[in-house]
Amino acid sequence: MAKETIEEKLDYWRSKGIEIFERMPEGWAVLEGATTAPIGYMWIWNCKSRFGGGFRHALMKCPE
């Protein structure tokens, strides 16, 4: 079985409605403990409550 390219993995996350950022949006933070991000990327979130309806998460390219 051939390994997926990073672009194929990112396309998968995009198909699930996940945004992908190059830089950290203002007011967002790294989602500590998240382990499913593709190599070279990290999960981030908008620091809003999961229960208040405003919670969002996304992938961000790791700074080089």
TIVO-2410 file (N, C-alpha, C; in nm, 3 decimals):
# residues 64
REC num residu      c1      c2      c3 atome chaine
REC   1      M   0.085  -0.118   0.000     N      A
REC   1      M   0.000   0.000   0.000    CA      A
REC   1      M   0.089   0.124   0.000     C      A
REC   2      A   0.062   0.217  -0.090     N      A
REC   2      A   0.141   0.340  -0.101    CA      A
REC   2      A   0.106   0.434   0.014     C      A
REC   3      K   0.208   0.506   0.061     N      A
REC   3      K   0.184   0.604   0.166    CA      A
REC   3      K   0.118   0.728   0.107     C      A
REC   4      E   0.030   0.789   0.186     N      A
REC   4      E  -0.036   0.911   0.143    CA      A
REC   4      E   0.063   1.028   0.147     C      A
REC   5      T   0.050   1.118   0.053     N      A
REC   5      T   0.130   1.240   0.058    CA      A
REC   5      T   0.067   1.335   0.159     C      A
REC   6      I   0.144   1.434   0.201     N      A
REC   6      I   0.090   1.532   0.295    CA      A
REC   6      I  -0.028   1.605   0.234     C      A
REC   7      E  -0.022   1.633   0.104     N      A
REC   7      E  -0.134   1.703   0.039    CA      A
REC   7      E  -0.261   1.617   0.040     C      A
REC   8      E  -0.247   1.486   0.023     N      A
REC   8      E  -0.363   1.397   0.030    CA      A
REC   8      E  -0.421   1.397   0.172     C      A
REC   9      K  -0.335   1.399   0.272     N      A
REC   9      K  -0.383   1.404   0.410    CA      A
REC   9      K  -0.455   1.535   0.438     C      A
REC  10      L  -0.399   1.646   0.389     N      A
REC  10      L  -0.464   1.775   0.409    CA      A
REC  10      L  -0.597   1.781   0.334     C      A
REC  11      D  -0.603   1.723   0.215     N      A
REC  11      D  -0.730   1.717   0.141    CA      A
REC  11      D  -0.835   1.640   0.220     C      A
REC  12      Y  -0.793   1.534   0.288     N      A
REC  12      Y  -0.886   1.457   0.372    CA      A
REC  12      Y  -0.944   1.548   0.480     C      A
REC  13      W  -0.859   1.622   0.552     N      A
REC  13      W  -0.907   1.709   0.659    CA      A
REC  13      W  -0.995   1.820   0.603     C      A
REC  14      R  -0.957   1.875   0.488     N      A
REC  14      R  -1.041   1.978   0.425    CA      A
REC  14      R  -1.180   1.923   0.392     C      A
REC  15      S  -1.184   1.797   0.345     N      A
REC  15      S  -1.314   1.736   0.311    CA      A
REC  15      S  -1.403   1.719   0.434     C      A
REC  16      K  -1.342   1.719   0.552     N      A
REC  16      K  -1.416   1.709   0.678    CA      A
REC  16      K  -1.451   1.847   0.734     C      A
REC  17      G  -1.420   1.954   0.658     N      A
REC  17      G  -1.453   2.089   0.701    CA      A
REC  17      G  -1.349   2.155   0.789     C      A
REC  18      I  -1.229   2.099   0.795     N      A
REC  18      I  -1.123   2.155   0.879    CA      A
REC  18      I  -1.046   2.260   0.800     C      A
REC  19      E  -1.031   2.379   0.860     N      A
REC  19      E  -0.951   2.484   0.798    CA      A
REC  19      E  -0.804   2.455   0.820     C      A
REC  20      I  -0.720   2.503   0.730     N      A
REC  20      I  -0.576   2.485   0.741    CA      A
REC  20      I  -0.510   2.621   0.726     C      A
REC  21      F  -0.435   2.660   0.828     N      A
REC  21      F  -0.371   2.792   0.832    CA      A
REC  21      F  -0.220   2.780   0.818     C      A
REC  22      E  -0.160   2.885   0.763     N      A
REC  22      E  -0.014   2.896   0.756    CA      A
REC  22      E   0.039   2.962   0.883     C      A
REC  23      R  -0.040   3.056   0.940     N      A
REC  23      R  -0.002   3.129   1.061    CA      A
REC  23      R  -0.116   3.123   1.162     C      A
REC  24      M  -0.080   3.144   1.288     N      A
REC  24      M  -0.179   3.142   1.396    CA      A
REC  24      M  -0.271   3.264   1.386     C      A
REC  25      P  -0.401   3.241   1.375     N      A
REC  25      P  -0.494   3.354   1.375    CA      A
REC  25      P  -0.494   3.422   1.513     C      A
REC  26      E  -0.523   3.550   1.515     N      A
REC  26      E  -0.527   3.625   1.641    CA      A
REC  26      E  -0.632   3.566   1.733     C      A
REC  27      G  -0.594   3.546   1.860     N      A
REC  27      G  -0.686   3.493   1.960    CA      A
REC  27      G  -0.689   3.341   1.967     C      A
REC  28      W  -0.614   3.273   1.881     N      A
REC  28      W  -0.612   3.127   1.879    CA      A
REC  28      W  -0.489   3.077   1.955     C      A
REC  29      A  -0.487   2.947   1.990     N      A
REC  29      A  -0.376   2.886   2.062    CA      A
REC  29      A  -0.358   2.742   2.015     C      A
REC  30      V  -0.241   2.686   2.048     N      A
REC  30      V  -0.215   2.545   2.018    CA      A
REC  30      V  -0.304   2.459   2.105     C      A
REC  31      L  -0.364   2.358   2.048     N      A
REC  31      L  -0.449   2.265   2.122    CA      A
REC  31      L  -0.359   2.156   2.180     C      A
REC  32      E  -0.318   2.175   2.303     N      A
REC  32      E  -0.224   2.083   2.370    CA      A
REC  32      E  -0.283   1.944   2.383     C      A
REC  33      G  -0.200   1.843   2.359     N      A
REC  33      G  -0.241   1.705   2.376    CA      A
REC  33      G  -0.304   1.642   2.253     C      A
REC  34      A  -0.331   1.720   2.150     N      A
REC  34      A  -0.389   1.665   2.028    CA      A
REC  34      A  -0.279   1.591   1.951     C      A
REC  35      T  -0.307   1.468   1.908     N      A
REC  35      T  -0.203   1.384   1.850    CA      A
REC  35      T  -0.231   1.338   1.708     C      A
REC  36      T  -0.338   1.383   1.646     N      A
REC  36      T  -0.375   1.330   1.515    CA      A
REC  36      T  -0.335   1.419   1.398     C      A
REC  37      A  -0.265   1.528   1.424     N      A
REC  37      A  -0.226   1.618   1.315    CA      A
REC  37      A  -0.121   1.550   1.227     C      A
REC  38      P  -0.126   1.575   1.096     N      A
REC  38      P  -0.022   1.520   1.008    CA      A
REC  38      P   0.115   1.577   1.044     C      A
REC  39      I   0.220   1.508   1.009     N      A
REC  39      I   0.357   1.554   1.035    CA      A
REC  39      I   0.375   1.692   0.973     C      A
REC  40      G   0.430   1.784   1.052     N      A
REC  40      G   0.453   1.920   1.005    CA      A
REC  40      G   0.339   2.015   1.033     C      A
REC  41      Y   0.232   1.965   1.097     N      A
REC  41      Y   0.115   2.047   1.129    CA      A
REC  41      Y   0.078   2.025   1.275     C      A
REC  42      M   0.002   2.120   1.332     N      A
REC  42      M  -0.047   2.107   1.469    CA      A
REC  42      M  -0.191   2.152   1.474     C      A
REC  43      W  -0.263   2.101   1.574     N      A
REC  43      W  -0.401   2.144   1.595    CA      A
REC  43      W  -0.400   2.274   1.673     C      A
REC  44      I  -0.487   2.366   1.632     N      A
REC  44      I  -0.505   2.492   1.703    CA      A
REC  44      I  -0.655   2.511   1.728     C      A
REC  45      W  -0.687   2.601   1.820     N      A
REC  45      W  -0.828   2.627   1.850    CA      A
REC  45      W  -0.847   2.774   1.885     C      A
REC  46      N  -0.972   2.819   1.882     N      A
REC  46      N  -1.002   2.960   1.900    CA      A
REC  46      N  -1.026   3.000   2.046     C      A
REC  47      C  -0.995   2.914   2.140     N      A
REC  47      C  -1.001   2.942   2.284    CA      A
REC  47      C  -1.142   2.974   2.335     C      A
REC  48      K  -1.242   2.926   2.264     N      A
REC  48      K  -1.380   2.944   2.309    CA      A
REC  48      K  -1.434   2.811   2.361     C      A
REC  49      S  -1.532   2.819   2.448     N      A
REC  49      S  -1.589   2.701   2.511    CA      A
REC  49      S  -1.648   2.604   2.410     C      A
REC  50      R  -1.624   2.477   2.432     N      A
REC  50      R  -1.685   2.373   2.347    CA      A
REC  50      R  -1.836   2.368   2.366     C      A
REC  51      F  -1.883   2.423   2.476     N      A
REC  51      F  -2.025   2.414   2.510    CA      A
REC  51      F  -2.103   2.541   2.475     C      A
REC  52      G  -2.034   2.647   2.437     N      A
REC  52      G  -2.101   2.774   2.408    CA      A
REC  52      G  -2.137   2.793   2.261     C      A
REC  53      G  -2.099   2.699   2.177     N      A
REC  53      G  -2.133   2.708   2.036    CA      A
REC  53      G  -2.032   2.781   1.950     C      A
REC  54      G  -1.931   2.845   2.010     N      A
REC  54      G  -1.835   2.921   1.931    CA      A
REC  54      G  -1.704   2.848   1.908     C      A
REC  55      F  -1.690   2.726   1.960     N      A
REC  55      F  -1.564   2.651   1.949    CA      A
REC  55      F  -1.532   2.619   1.803     C      A
REC  56      R  -1.407   2.644   1.764     N      A
REC  56      R  -1.356   2.605   1.633    CA      A
REC  56      R  -1.216   2.551   1.649     C      A
REC  57      H  -1.179   2.457   1.564     N      A
REC  57      H  -1.043   2.407   1.563    CA      A
REC  57      H  -0.996   2.398   1.419     C      A
REC  58      A  -0.864   2.392   1.400     N      A
REC  58      A  -0.808   2.390   1.266    CA      A
REC  58      A  -0.667   2.331   1.273     C      A
REC  59      L  -0.609   2.308   1.157     N      A
REC  59      L  -0.469   2.268   1.149    CA      A
REC  59      L  -0.386   2.388   1.109     C      A
REC  60      M  -0.266   2.397   1.164     N      A
REC  60      M  -0.173   2.503   1.129    CA      A
REC  60      M  -0.037   2.442   1.099     C      A
REC  61      K   0.026   2.490   0.994     N      A
REC  61      K   0.160   2.445   0.960    CA      A
REC  61      K   0.255   2.483   1.072     C      A
REC  62      C   0.339   2.390   1.116     N      A
REC  62      C   0.436   2.417   1.222    CA      A
REC  62      C   0.537   2.521   1.174     C      A
REC  63      P   0.572   2.614   1.262     N      A
REC  63      P   0.674   2.712   1.225    CA      A
REC  63      P   0.807   2.642   1.200     C      A
REC  64      E   0.880   2.691   1.103     N      A
REC  64      E   1.008   2.626   1.070    CA      A
REC  64      E   1.121   2.677   1.151     C      A
***
